[in-house]
Amino acid sequence: MHSRAQRPKAKLKKYKKNSKMRKPHNLMINKIFRNWDIDRKKSFMIGDKKSDKLAAKKSNLKFYYAQQDFFIQIKNIINNY
C-alpha cells in the first residue's frame, strides 16, 4: 500500500485511510533520514501549507513557505547556512 493513495477525505472508500505517512505527520520524513545519509541540521523544508510547516516542526527541520521564485529562494537559504 502506498501512502500517496491514502486520503481521509477521498470519495472512494479504498483510499479513505489515515496514515502517519501523510502530512502533518512526519513518518515519511523520518524514513528519509533513516534510509539516507542526510544531515538533519543542514536540512530544511519548503512548503505551501500549514500541514507542511507542522510536519517540518515535528521533524526538527527549518521551514520556509514557498515563494514565487523558487530558485532564488533556495539559493538564498543555502547562502545563509
Secondary structure, 3 states (H helix, E strand, C coil): CCHHHCCCCCCCHHHCCCCCCCCCCCHHHHHHHHHCCCCHHHCEEEECCHHHHHHHHHCCCEEEECCCCHHHHHHHHHHCC
